[in-house]
């Protein structure tokens, strides 16, 4: 399974650099898993494609302003991306797993300076992460920037603190937004509920694996970063009931998909909390989802592989070609696709 099987030509101008003024004004392409046919609509039309009894699963993770700019003891600039808090002590010290840009010369004991002082504790070579101890915590709420993905080629702005966050974000811990959820408004969610569409929330804290390119030719050799997830008992019961009654379970985003398929490999003994490094590519057997709402993804990425696993590689690439020809907006701030 070659990475070239998941590549396509994408004009640079179709990569959305800013969100549209209104969340639900994005375009929506629908794709049939059974026939490969697609249609075009507005995201506001989503209720027209769902039906009473459908169960919609959304990811309520909240993005941290996790990008910190500071200096090394030598005076050189250093940029740290907070990934996961590992330890918090009573005296306010916090230890975090981090990605560090300009890590040249860093070693155990190196000092970094932000609004607070920090010390490099070590390097996890397997995970590619540095362990950093912040004297008074990283204080990211005061000085951190929203970690926009690298294909958004601009500095984050104050508006990104709102728009690179879903309206239902509640559980802090992600370093990337669950972007399919960015299109929803409170009004649209209420319309869906009034129609009889059931909505439930799970949490998967999107990690750096979202940004990481596949660096192997045979995609089966790629290893995903672990990401923490949690699914409450009521949501599990709702999913199990929907499956038993033959109602559709529709995941909003690849993050929701990964959490659901990781947790319910065995419905009799589900793992409702934990860390998953599940990698979904063609050949994967889906046990939970019957539909997928997702954005348009990077060529050769693990995300387009997941979508191809669900809808079929040829159908997905044909739909993507249609999206390119019609000028759809791609990636985090782009348009959406509904696969049913």
Order of alpha helices (4+ residues) and beta strands (2+ residues): beta-beta-alpha-beta-beta-beta-beta-beta-beta-beta-beta-alpha-alpha-beta-alpha-beta-beta-alpha-beta-alpha-beta-beta-alpha-alpha-beta
